[in-house]
Amino acid sequence: MPFLVASTTVIVLVVVGVLVLLLLAIGLFIWSVYNRLITLQQRYKNAVSQIGVQLQRRHDLIPGLVDSVKAYMSHEKNTLDAVIAARNECQMSLKNATGNLGDLSAMKAVIGSENALTGFLSRLMMIKEDYPDLKANQNVLKLQEELTTTENRIAFARQHYNDSATLYNTDKRKFPAVLIATKLGHRNDAAMWELQDDAARQAPSINMDS
């Protein structure tokens, strides 16, 4: 009988030990996946902040550009008004997204409004070719350089954001993270910054030498 009791005790201890190790393994797995996803999520959110800095700089340059060209383009009021309206819409979208970095719809609104603004800027730059006097305006030339530099920075920041978003979206779909990602609060993908048309795929050029 004592031997039987001892054997039973050993079996119980082994079972308990196995269960404890199993719980520890599960806990470590959840901890590892959680930390990995949080790290990747914060990385793409930081990329949103970085691109936001460059977009804000772009928004700040546009009113000066419009003011500088309106004297030469008095017959293009509708186009100039459309650029300013698109810029204001971008300002609102960016402000909303800055306060909701994890909100998919907010980020999509930023992407859509910025693509629209790029289209209007491209249209403005095409129209300005009909006004050769603009190439002699020093203020416009300065804005040309600043806006071109900003557009290049936006393109770089956009690529960094897309890389970070892709890594996050891919990682939470991989096994074994896919088993618990949604339960850990990672339900929505990060929105990809996709350009909608050929005009938006190129930084608006304001080269006054042509």
C-alpha positions in Angstrom: 0.0 0.0 0.0 2.7 2.6 0.9 4.4 1.7 -2.5 1.1 2.3 -4.3 0.6 5.7 -2.5 4.1 6.7 -3.3 3.7 5.7 -7.0 0.5 7.7 -7.2 2.2 10.7 -5.6 5.0 10.5 -8.2 2.5 10.3 -11.0 0.6 13.3 -9.7 3.8 15.3 -9.3 4.9 14.4 -12.9 1.5 15.4 -14.3 1.5 18.7 -12.3 5.1 19.3 -13.5 4.1 18.7 -17.1 1.1 21.0 -16.8 3.2 23.7 -15.3 5.8 23.4 -18.0 3.0 23.4 -20.6 1.5 26.6 -19.1 4.9 28.2 -19.0 5.5 27.3 -22.6 2.1 28.7 -23.6 2.8 31.9 -21.6 6.2 32.4 -23.2 4.7 31.8 -26.6 1.9 34.4 -26.0 4.5 36.8 -24.5 6.8 36.4 -27.5 4.1 37.0 -30.1 2.6 39.9 -28.2 6.0 41.7 -27.9 6.8 41.0 -31.5 3.5 42.4 -32.8 3.6 45.4 -30.5 7.2 46.2 -31.7 6.1 46.0 -35.4 3.0 48.0 -34.7 4.9 50.8 -33.0 7.4 50.7 -35.9 4.8 51.4 -38.5 3.0 54.0 -36.3 6.3 55.8 -35.9 6.6 55.7 -39.7 3.2 57.4 -39.9 4.6 60.1 -37.6 7.6 60.5 -39.8 5.6 60.8 -43.0 3.3 63.2 -41.2 6.2 65.6 -40.6 7.0 65.7 -44.3 3.3 66.0 -45.3 2.9 68.9 -43.0 5.9 70.6 -44.5 4.3 70.1 -47.9 1.0 71.6 -46.7 2.8 74.6 -45.3 4.5 75.3 -48.7 1.3 75.1 -50.8 -0.4 78.4 -49.8 2.9 80.3 -50.6 3.1 78.6 -53.9 -0.5 79.5 -54.8 -0.1 83.1 -53.6 3.1 83.4 -55.8 1.5 82.1 -59.0 -2.0 83.6 -58.7 -1.0 87.0 -60.1 0.2 85.2 -63.2 -2.7 82.7 -63.4 -5.7 85.0 -62.8 -7.7 82.9 -65.2 -7.1 79.7 -63.3 -9.0 80.6 -60.2 -10.8 77.3 -60.1 -7.6 75.3 -60.2 -6.0 77.4 -57.5 -9.1 77.1 -55.3 -9.1 73.3 -55.9 -5.5 73.0 -54.8 -6.1 75.0 -51.6 -9.3 73.0 -50.8 -7.4 69.7 -51.3 -4.6 71.0 -49.1 -7.2 71.9 -46.3 -8.7 68.4 -46.6 -5.3 66.9 -46.2 -4.7 69.0 -43.1 -7.9 67.7 -41.5 -7.2 64.1 -42.5 -3.6 64.2 -41.2 -4.7 65.8 -37.9 -7.3 63.0 -37.4 -4.8 60.3 -38.2 -2.2 61.7 -35.9 -4.6 61.2 -33.0 -5.6 57.8 -34.2 -2.5 56.1 -35.5 -4.0 52.6 -35.2 -7.3 53.5 -37.0 -7.4 52.0 -40.4 -10.1 54.3 -41.8 -8.2 57.4 -40.6 -5.1 56.3 -42.4 -7.0 55.5 -45.6 -8.5 59.0 -45.4 -5.0 60.5 -45.3 -3.8 58.4 -48.2 -6.9 59.3 -50.3 -6.7 63.0 -49.6 -2.9 63.2 -50.3 -3.3 61.4 -53.6 -6.0 63.9 -54.5 -3.8 66.8 -53.6 -0.9 65.3 -55.7 -3.3 65.1 -58.6 -4.3 68.8 -58.3 -0.7 69.9 -57.9 0.3 68.0 -61.0 -2.6 69.7 -62.9 -1.4 73.1 -61.6 2.2 72.4 -62.7 0.9 71.5 -66.2 -1.1 74.7 -66.5 1.8 76.9 -65.3 3.7 75.9 -68.5 1.5 78.4 -70.3 2.9 81.2 -68.2 6.6 81.7 -69.0 6.9 84.8 -66.8 6.7 82.5 -63.8 10.2 81.2 -64.5 11.6 84.6 -63.6 9.9 84.8 -60.2 12.5 84.2 -57.6 10.0 83.4 -54.9 8.5 80.7 -57.1 11.9 79.4 -57.9 12.7 79.1 -54.2 9.4 77.3 -53.6 10.2 75.0 -56.5 13.3 73.8 -54.8 11.7 73.4 -51.4 8.6 71.6 -52.7 10.8 69.2 -54.9 12.9 68.4 -51.9 9.8 67.8 -49.8 8.3 65.6 -52.4 11.4 63.5 -52.4 11.3 63.2 -48.7 7.7 62.2 -48.8 8.5 59.5 -51.3 11.2 58.1 -49.0 9.0 58.3 -45.9 6.1 56.7 -47.9 8.4 53.7 -48.8 9.6 53.3 -45.2 6.0 53.4 -44.0 4.9 50.8 -46.6 7.9 48.5 -45.7 7.0 48.8 -42.0 3.3 48.2 -42.6 4.0 45.2 -44.9 6.2 43.6 -42.2 3.5 44.1 -39.6 0.7 42.8 -41.8 2.8 39.7 -42.9 4.1 38.9 -39.4 0.7 38.6 -37.8 -0.4 36.2 -40.5 2.5 33.9 -40.0 2.2 30.7 -38.0 2.0 30.6 -35.0 1.2 34.3 -34.5 -1.9 33.9 -36.7 -3.4 31.7 -34.0 -3.7 34.4 -31.4 -3.0 37.8 -33.2 -6.7 38.8 -33.3 -7.2 37.8 -29.7 -4.3 40.1 -28.7 -6.1 43.0 -30.4 -4.3 42.9 -33.8 -7.4 42.6 -36.0 -6.9 45.2 -38.7 -4.0 45.5 -41.2 -2.0 48.6 -41.5 -3.2 50.5 -44.7 -0.7 50.5 -47.6 0.1 53.8 -49.2 -0.8 53.0 -52.8 -0.7 55.7 -55.5 -3.9 55.8 -57.5 -2.7 57.0 -60.9 0.3 57.8 -63.0 0.2 61.5 -62.1 0.4 60.6 -58.4 3.3 58.2 -59.0 5.6 61.1 -59.8 6.4 64.0 -57.5 4.8 67.2 -58.9 7.5 69.0 -60.9 7.7 72.8 -60.8 10.7 73.2 -63.0 10.5 76.7 -64.4 13.3 76.2 -66.9 11.0 74.7 -69.6 
